[in-house]
Amino acid sequence: MSNYDLFEKFRQYMKLRNFSDHTIEIYTRYLSDCFSLTNTDPTHIDEDHIKKYLSHLQQKHVASSTLNTAYSALKLYFGQILRRKFFIHIPRSKRPKQIPSVLSKQEVIRLIAAANNPKHHTMISLLYGAGLRVSELVRLKMKHFDFDRNRIFIEQAKGKKDRYTLLPTTLRKILQKQNTLKKPNDYLFTNPTDYHLTTTTIQKIIKSAAEKADIKKHVHPHTLRHSFATHLLENGTDIRYIQELLGHTKIETTQIYTHVAIRDTSIESPLDAVL
């Protein structure tokens, strides 16, 4: 069987497993990279070849999450397509325990204010006000807005899951205006060809606004999602409800924000008490 046939078999397997197009693309790319680096017939690749490829990625200083994604792609391919079992001897990369970077409420206000373009203003406001992933923002369609219930329907998000999140009342007017101008299946944010924007475009808009707002932290779209969750927690919102709004499968994923949220502002440093 040729490499092309093996790739097609892998893609077909992932489609039957209902993997997202993005995951299929990423997994296939890591597999192709591995084949190129090892320069070995796939049926002859062994544990040492895989370790060499993973070490190659590690030397490029990729994140642990990237390393583990490559690991998962290769394990799936060799385990399910070629029926090889050597992966049981290769440990996964240990992910460092990091707390998310969040903006203060004052920084959020400055960031939104820095977006002079109404379209950009709405993008940033939705990322923060609804706790959206950037991939969810770019795929929002007019039919996803429930103005009667002040909810946004997030269709087939990460993990092929649907959920509802909050529709900020401060955005109702501008979104309802768009609702009169667009059809239900139209994207909210479009390019000149009426297709949805890319996530890279949104990232550039956020970066530009952060620079204008003179925010020194590294700000990206997911920072606003982190800030949404943290500020809800600080306001006393039940963590289980936050989990539902974010679409987290495990409560442990949401609990990371308990390490960031300031729950009692009356606590002061002992230094302030002695000086």
C-alpha positions as CSV (number, residue, x, y, z in Angstrom):
1,M,0.0,0.0,0.0
2,S,1.4,3.4,-1.0
3,N,1.9,6.3,1.4
4,Y,-1.0,8.1,-0.3
5,D,-3.3,5.2,0.3
6,L,-2.2,5.0,3.9
7,F,-2.9,8.7,4.3
8,E,-6.4,8.3,2.8
9,K,-7.1,5.4,5.0
10,F,-6.1,7.5,8.0
11,R,-8.3,10.4,6.9
12,Q,-11.3,8.1,6.3
13,Y,-10.9,6.5,9.7
14,M,-10.9,9.9,11.4
15,K,-14.0,11.0,9.4
16,L,-15.8,7.9,10.5
17,R,-14.8,8.7,14.1
18,N,-16.4,12.1,13.5
19,F,-13.1,14.0,14.1
20,S,-13.3,17.7,13.2
21,D,-11.8,18.9,9.9
22,H,-9.2,20.9,11.9
23,T,-8.1,17.8,13.8
24,I,-7.9,15.7,10.7
25,E,-5.7,18.4,9.1
26,I,-3.4,18.6,12.1
27,Y,-3.1,14.9,12.6
28,T,-2.3,14.3,9.0
29,R,0.3,17.0,9.0
30,Y,2.2,15.6,12.0
31,L,2.1,12.2,10.3
32,S,3.6,13.6,7.1
33,D,6.3,15.4,9.1
34,C,7.2,12.2,10.8
35,F,7.5,10.3,7.6
36,S,9.7,13.1,6.1
37,L,12.0,13.3,9.0
38,T,12.5,9.6,9.5
39,N,12.7,8.9,5.7
40,T,11.6,5.4,6.4
41,D,8.8,3.2,5.0
42,P,5.8,3.6,7.4
43,T,5.6,-0.1,7.9
44,H,9.2,-0.2,9.1
45,I,9.0,2.8,11.5
46,D,9.6,1.6,15.1
47,E,9.8,3.1,18.5
48,D,13.2,4.7,18.0
49,H,11.9,6.5,14.9
50,I,9.0,7.9,16.8
51,K,11.2,9.0,19.7
52,K,13.5,10.7,17.2
53,Y,10.6,12.7,15.7
54,L,9.2,13.7,19.1
55,S,12.7,14.8,20.2
56,H,12.9,16.8,17.0
57,L,9.7,18.7,18.0
58,Q,11.0,19.1,21.5
59,Q,14.2,20.7,20.3
60,K,12.1,23.2,18.4
61,H,10.7,24.3,21.8
62,V,7.1,23.5,20.9
63,A,4.5,23.6,23.7
64,S,3.8,20.4,25.6
65,S,0.2,20.5,24.2
66,T,1.7,20.5,20.7
67,L,4.0,17.6,21.5
68,N,1.1,15.6,23.0
69,T,-1.1,16.3,19.9
70,A,1.7,14.9,17.7
71,Y,1.9,12.0,20.0
72,S,-1.8,11.3,19.8
73,A,-1.8,11.6,16.0
74,L,1.0,9.0,15.6
75,K,-0.4,6.7,18.2
76,L,-3.8,6.7,16.5
77,Y,-2.2,6.1,13.1
78,F,0.1,3.3,14.1
79,G,-2.3,1.8,16.5
80,Q,-5.5,1.8,14.4
81,I,-4.2,1.8,10.8
82,L,-1.1,-0.3,11.0
83,R,-2.0,-2.2,14.2
84,R,1.3,-1.5,15.9
85,K,1.6,-1.5,19.7
86,F,5.0,-0.1,20.4
87,F,3.5,3.2,21.7
88,I,2.9,1.7,25.1
89,H,6.6,2.2,25.8
90,I,6.7,5.9,24.9
91,P,5.6,8.3,27.7
92,R,3.6,11.5,27.0
93,S,5.1,14.9,27.6
94,K,4.2,16.3,31.0
95,R,2.3,19.5,30.6
96,P,3.5,22.4,32.9
97,K,0.8,23.6,35.3
98,Q,0.2,27.2,34.3
99,I,-2.5,29.5,35.4
100,P,-4.2,31.6,32.7
101,S,-3.4,35.2,32.1
102,V,-6.4,37.4,32.6
103,L,-7.2,41.1,32.2
104,S,-8.5,43.3,35.0
105,K,-12.0,44.8,34.4
106,Q,-10.3,48.2,33.8
107,E,-8.1,46.7,31.2
108,V,-11.1,45.1,29.4
109,I,-12.7,48.5,29.3
110,R,-9.6,50.1,27.8
111,L,-9.2,47.3,25.3
112,I,-12.8,47.7,24.0
113,A,-12.5,51.4,24.0
114,A,-9.4,51.2,21.9
115,A,-11.3,49.5,19.1
116,N,-12.6,52.5,17.2
117,N,-14.1,50.4,14.4
118,P,-17.6,49.4,15.4
119,K,-17.1,45.9,13.9
120,H,-13.9,45.4,15.9
121,H,-15.6,46.8,19.0
122,T,-18.3,44.2,18.7
123,M,-15.8,41.4,18.1
124,I,-13.9,42.1,21.3
125,S,-17.1,42.7,23.3
126,L,-18.4,39.3,22.2
127,L,-15.2,37.4,23.0
128,Y,-15.3,38.8,26.5
129,G,-19.0,39.1,27.1
130,A,-19.9,35.6,25.9
131,G,-16.7,33.8,26.7
132,L,-16.2,32.6,23.2
133,R,-13.3,30.8,21.6
134,V,-12.0,32.7,18.6
135,S,-13.0,29.7,16.3
136,E,-16.6,30.1,17.7
137,L,-16.7,33.8,17.1
138,V,-15.7,33.7,13.4
139,R,-18.4,31.0,12.8
140,L,-21.3,32.8,14.5
141,K,-24.4,33.1,12.2
142,M,-27.4,35.3,12.7
143,K,-29.6,32.2,13.4
144,H,-27.4,31.6,16.5
145,F,-28.7,34.7,18.4
146,D,-31.8,34.2,20.6
147,F,-32.8,37.7,21.4
148,D,-35.9,36.7,23.4
149,R,-33.8,34.6,25.9
150,N,-30.6,36.7,25.7
151,R,-28.6,33.6,24.7
152,I,-26.2,32.7,21.9
153,F,-26.3,29.1,20.6
154,I,-22.8,27.8,20.0
155,E,-23.1,25.1,17.3
156,Q,-20.8,22.1,17.2
157,A,-17.9,23.7,19.1
158,K,-14.8,22.0,20.4
159,G,-15.4,18.3,20.8
160,K,-18.4,18.5,18.5
161,K,-20.6,19.8,21.3
162,D,-23.5,22.3,21.3
163,R,-24.0,24.8,24.1
164,Y,-25.6,28.1,25.0
165,T,-23.8,31.1,26.4
166,L,-24.7,34.6,27.4
167,L,-25.8,37.3,24.9
168,P,-24.7,40.6,26.5
169,T,-27.6,43.1,26.7
170,T,-25.2,45.9,25.8
171,L,-24.8,44.3,22.3
172,R,-28.5,43.6,21.6
173,K,-29.0,46.8,19.6
174,I,-26.1,46.4,17.2
175,L,-26.8,42.7,16.8
176,Q,-30.5,43.2,16.2
177,K,-29.6,45.8,13.5
178,Q,-27.4,43.2,11.8
179,N,-30.2,40.7,12.1
180,T,-32.4,42.9,10.0
181,L,-29.7,43.3,7.3
182,K,-28.6,39.7,7.1
183,K,-30.2,36.3,6.5
184,P,-30.4,33.6,9.2
185,N,-27.6,31.6,7.7
186,D,-25.3,34.6,7.1
187,Y,-22.1,34.9,9.2
188,L,-22.1,37.8,11.6
189,F,-18.5,38.8,10.6
190,T,-17.6,38.4,7.0
191,N,-14.9,39.3,4.5
192,P,-15.6,40.9,1.1
193,T,-16.7,37.5,-0.3
194,D,-19.3,37.1,2.4
195,Y,-17.4,34.2,4.0
196,H,-16.4,34.2,7.6
197,L,-13.2,35.8,8.8
198,T,-10.1,33.8,9.7
199,T,-9.0,33.4,13.3
200,T,-5.7,35.1,12.3
201,T,-7.6,38.2,11.4
202,I,-9.2,38.4,14.8
203,Q,-5.9,37.8,16.5
204,K,-4.4,40.8,14.7
205,I,-7.3,43.0,15.7
206,I,-6.9,42.0,19.3
207,K,-3.2,42.6,19.2
208,S,-3.6,46.1,17.7
209,A,-6.3,47.1,20.2
210,A,-4.1,45.9,23.1
211,E,-1.2,48.0,21.8
212,K,-3.5,51.1,21.5
213,A,-4.8,50.5,25.0
214,D,-1.2,50.3,26.3
215,I,-1.8,46.9,27.9
216,K,1.5,45.4,28.8
217,K,0.3,41.8,29.1
218,H,0.3,39.4,26.2
219,V,-3.3,39.7,25.0
220,H,-4.8,37.2,22.5
221,P,-8.5,36.2,21.9
222,H,-8.4,33.4,24.5
223,T,-7.3,36.0,27.2
224,L,-10.8,37.4,26.9
225,R,-12.4,34.0,27.5
226,H,-10.1,33.5,30.5
227,S,-11.2,37.0,31.8
228,F,-14.9,36.2,31.2
229,A,-14.7,33.1,33.4
230,T,-12.5,34.7,36.1
231,H,-14.7,37.8,36.4
232,L,-17.9,35.7,36.7
233,L,-16.2,33.7,39.5
234,E,-15.2,36.9,41.2
235,N,-18.8,38.1,41.0
236,G,-20.0,35.0,42.8
237,T,-21.3,32.9,39.8
238,D,-21.5,29.2,40.6
239,I,-18.5,27.4,39.0
240,R,-20.8,24.6,37.6
241,Y,-22.7,27.3,35.6
242,I,-19.4,28.8,34.4
243,Q,-18.4,25.3,33.2
244,E,-21.6,25.1,31.1
245,L,-21.1,28.5,29.6
246,L,-17.6,27.6,28.6
247,G,-18.5,24.2,27.3
248,H,-15.9,22.4,29.5
249,T,-16.5,18.6,29.8
250,K,-14.6,18.3,33.1
251,I,-15.1,20.6,36.1
252,E,-11.3,20.4,36.7
253,T,-10.8,22.4,33.6
254,T,-12.9,25.2,34.9
255,Q,-11.4,25.1,38.4
256,I,-8.2,26.5,37.1
257,Y,-9.9,29.9,37.4
258,T,-10.1,29.5,41.1
259,H,-6.4,30.0,41.2
260,V,-6.7,33.4,39.4
261,A,-9.9,34.9,40.8
262,I,-9.7,37.4,43.7
263,R,-12.6,36.3,46.0
264,D,-11.9,38.5,49.0
265,T,-10.6,42.0,48.2
266,S,-10.5,42.8,52.0
267,I,-7.4,40.7,52.4
268,E,-4.2,42.8,52.3
269,S,-0.5,42.2,52.3
270,P,1.1,42.0,55.8
271,L,3.5,44.6,54.5
272,D,0.7,47.1,54.3
273,A,-0.2,46.5,57.9
274,V,3.3,47.1,59.3
275,L,4.3,50.2,57.3
